[in-house]
Amino acid sequence: QVITLTVGNSPTVTNPFPVVEPAVVKFVCAVPSRLTLVPVYGSPQLDLSCPLLQQNKQVVPVSNYRNPMLDLAAYDQQGRKFDNFSSLSVVWESTNKAIARIELELPVELTLKEEGNGQKKMHGLQTVVVDREFGAAAISATATGFQQPHLKAARAKMP
C-alpha cells in the first residue's frame, strides 16, 4: 500500500507560484517470519579483527565478566527488515541460566538505527546477564504474538 502526502501553499498575491511537494511512502503490513540475534561489540576494532559470520546457531565467545548485548531484528517472509516491531510479544530463553540469562529487570531497549540506505529501522538491544562461570549457553528469542495493549490501542480484532 502507498500513502501519498502533499504539502505546500496555495497561491497568494505575494506568492503566486507556491511550491508543493508530494511525499510517497510505501508500507507493508506483514507477519514476522524470523528474528535475528547478533552480538553487539563496544569496540569497533573487535568487529574488524574477529569477524563473525551471520550463521544460524553460531557459537559466540563472550567474556564471563561483562554482560554482552544482543541486537534483535525482525524480518518478513520476503526478507524485508521491519521498521518497527514494538508490538511483538517476545519470549527470551537460555539453555543454561547458571551461565547466561535474560532478566525481567533488564527489558529489551528499542532503538532506531540508521541503515546504509538512510532509512531508520528498529533494533531491540537485550542485555544478557552472565555469571563468572565457564561453559556454553544458547540464548533464543521467540515471537509469541502481539502485545494485547497494542492491539487494543489500535482497535484491532483480538485473536
N, C-alpha and C positions, 0 to 999 in steps of 0.2 A: 504494500500500500504506500501511497505517497501523500504527504501533506505539503501544500504549497501556500506560502505566506507572502503577501506583497505588502511592502512598507514604503510609504512615500507621502508626498504632499499633493494637494490639489493646486491647480494653477490659481494664482492671485495677481493683482495688479503689479505688485513688487517682485513677484516670482512667476513669470508667465510660462517658464519651462522647468517645472519641478522634476526632480529625479525620483523615479520609482524603481525599487529594487525587489525582484522576486527571490525568495529562498525556497528551495525544494529539498525536502527531507524524505528519504525513503526509509520506511521502517518495516520490520518483520516481527510478527508475533509467532514465536516458536517454542517448542518444548525442549529443554536442555537434554542432550543425549549423552554428554560426558563432561566430567570435571577433570581438571588437571591440577596437580600439586607440583610446584617447583621450589627448590630451596632458594632462599634469599641470602646473599652474601653481603656483608657490610663492607668488604674490601674489594674494589674493582680488580685489583691485581690478582686476587684469588680466582676470579672468573676467567682471567686470561691464562693463568698458569695451570689451572686444573679444570679444563672444560668438561662439563658433564653432558652426555648425550641425553636427549629427552626421550628416554625409553620407558616403557611401561614396567613398573615394579623394579626399578633400578635401585640398588643399594647406594645410599649417600652417606659418606663418613661425616660425622659431626663431633664436635668437642662435647665431652660429658660435663664440662664446667660452664658452658654458656648455652642458654635456651635458644635453639635455632628458630627461624621464621620460615613458614611455608606460604607461598603465593598461590591462592586458589583462583582459578578462572573457569568459566562455563562456556560450552560450545554447543551448537545445534547439530543436527544430523548432516548438514552440508559443510560442517567445519567452520562456520562463522562464529566468531567470538562474541559473546553477549556484551552489550554496552552496560547492562545493569542486571544484576541477579539478586538484588537485595530482598526480594520477596520469597526466595527459595528457603526452605527449611533444610538445613544441612546437619547431618549426624556425623560426628567425628569418633573414630575408634583407634585403639592401639592394641597390637598383639601382645605387648609386654609393658604393662603400666608401671612396673617397677623400674623400668629403664626410661621410657618416654611416654608422655600422656598429654592430653588436652584437658585443661581445667576450665570449668564453667566461669570462674572469676576472670578469665582472660578470653573474652569472646573475639570472634573474627572482627578485625578492623577493616571496614570497607573504605577503599580509597580509589580515586580516579587517577590513572596514569596515562600520559600521552604515549600513543603508539607511534610507530615510524611514519604513518601516513598523516599525522597531525590530529587524528581523532583521539578522544579520551575514552578509555574503557575502564570498567570497574575491575578492581583486584581485591581479593579478600586476603588480608595478611593474618595468619594464625600463628601464635606463639606455641611452640612445643616445649613443655616443661621436661627437662632431663634431670636425672639424679646422677650422682657421681659413681655410677655403676658401668661396667663394661658389658657389651652384648649387642644384640640387634633387636629392633622393634619395627614393625610396619605400621605406618600411620595411614588411615584411609578416611576419605570424606565421601558421604553418600547423600545425594539429594533425595529426600523422602516425600517431597510435595511442596506445597506453598504455605507460608505462614498465614494463619487464619486472620489476624488483624489486617494484613494487607489485602486479602480477598474481600473482607467486609468493607474496608475503606474504598475499594474500587467497585463495590456493589456487584461483585462477580458471583456467579452461581456457585454455591458450595458443593464440592464433590461428595 
